[in-house]
Amino acid sequence: MSVARFPLSLLLASALWICATGDLLRAADKETWPQWRGPERNGHVSSGTWPSSLKEPHLVQSWRVEMPPSYSGPVVSADRVFVTYSRGKEHEGVRALDRQTGKEVWKSEWKGAMTVAGLGTSMGSWIRATPALDGKRLYVAGMPDLLVCLDPKTGSERWRADFHARYGTLLPELGFVSSPLVVKDGVFVQTADSFVKVDKKTGKSVWRSLVRPGKPGQKMGQGSYSSPNFAVIHGRPQLLVANIDAIAGVDPSRGTVLWKRVLDSYDKGCILAPIVYRGGIFTSTRASLTGHYPLTYRNKTFTISDGWKNKLIVYMSSPVVVGDHAYAHLKNGRLACIDLRNGKINWISNRTLGKYCSMVWQKDRILALTNDGRLLLIEANPSRFVLVDSHKISTAETWGHLAIVGQQIYIRERNAIAAYRWQ
């Protein structure tokens, strides 16, 4: 990108927004896991040394604490682990645990549970979204379109945003599943059948975008299955959003839609957060195609077009991108390696790895947690599938995204949180 092509004001604004995303990352540093998919929201782990074995004495449990169920991943500060839960049919909450011992530091609860409908009924009605921590505040998405801001030191409530009441929308059939994203002065969430920015200090709405109108006779809202991401593409800071029928880029300050690509009827239903690769968007849909959509920027206008597509279906699990290759857990349970330059399928594993797989990566290794309690160490090898090691770590379901900080791994079981030391 040459400076001559972009106004100085735009370049300065981009630099400021890039620095703004660092607020969360600096608070996190290398020794925390402050949000869904980690400090960079892409599953990348920059600290620690990964051994080649997942068994004792290389992997040892430090502590384990039983608690009510949740599908949220844990977030980790310098000295605490924050874990959400649903208690009974009426309450949700968060517990802050001492990072070294697992001892409870504080607990905060609120009345706000709900019963899911549709495809989610078989998985229970427990809280789903992973919280976000910016060092000064903890933002928790409760199931009935509720965003609660807590003091991470004491657990006291700072503010509460009830989007169901605020916008008069129907409750989403799967609950509030969007993991909050903090950028600069805002918290961004997909809620109330729309995309919303709230002031992170007050909880007041700043703007609402990508509003989807309800249908006659509808008893519950469609909701969103995805979580937003942030990127600077062609010099323009933007929020990347996937909702029921489209992917889009949204201006962080004003909420205006910079570009949008409506997917055809068979492709409807993105669960993945859009991933930036070479100035375009890599994504997949729950029904059919995986593909790359190039973005161009001319005369202050974005244009999105169709690039390559292949037959793979990446359903719920977020891929990790290492270099020019994406490693993706497919709807059929297998793992695949995709060349992002052309969509070529380099390989598909000869074994299934559960229904869901949360993945993190470091250098040429991927650490994956399947929904059935198995921890996997896999080579990030574009030539062939190599399973380095496998270890059954839990007999319970493990749908929450794993967290890893240095040599510590945190696993959210359905009814417990466990910490492990990897050495």
Number of C-alpha atoms within 10 A of each C-alpha: 7 5 9 7 9 14 11 11 9 13 15 12 15 20 15 14 20 17 15 15 17 17 17 23 22 14 19 22 17 16 20 24 30 30 28 28 25 24 23 20 17 19 25 20 23 16 14 16 12 19 12 13 17 22 14 11 10 14 19 16 15 17 16 18 16 11 17 17 23 29 27 28 29 26 28 27 22 17 12 22 26 27 25 32 24 27 19 12 13 12 16 25 21 20 20 25 21 18 21 13 13 18 16 15 16 16 16 15 17 15 14 17 23 24 17 21 15 10 9 13 12 9 11 14 22 27 28 25 26 29 28 27 29 22 18 12 19 25 26 25 28 31 27 27 29 20 24 20 24 21 16 20 14 12 19 14 16 16 16 16 18 17 20 17 14 12 11 10 18 20 25 24 22 28 31 27 26 28 27 25 26 26 23 19 15 21 21 28 28 29 29 29 26 17 23 21 26 20 16 23 14 13 19 15 17 16 16 20 17 19 13 16 11 14 10 6 6 9 12 18 20 22 24 28 21 24 25 24 25 26 20 16 20 17 20 21 23 24 23 24 26 28 27 20 18 18 20 21 26 21 16 21 15 12 19 15 16 16 17 18 16 14 15 9 9 12 18 17 23 26 23 24 27 26 22 21 18 14 17 20 24 24 24 31 25 20 17 17 16 21 21 24 20 18 19 14 14 9 5 8 9 17 14 16 13 13 16 16 17 16 12 24 20 28 25 22 21 28 29 23 23 18 13 13 22 21 22 26 32 26 20 16 20 19 21 22 26 22 17 19 13 14 21 14 17 15 17 19 16 10 11 14 22 18 18 25 32 25 28 24 22 17 13 12 18 24 25 22 27 26 22 20 22 20 24 22 23 20 17 25 17 21 9 14 19 13 14 15 15 17 15 14 21 17 11 15 16 29 25 25 30 29 28 28 20 17 16 20 18 26 25 29 30 24 16 18 25 18 23 18 19 23 17
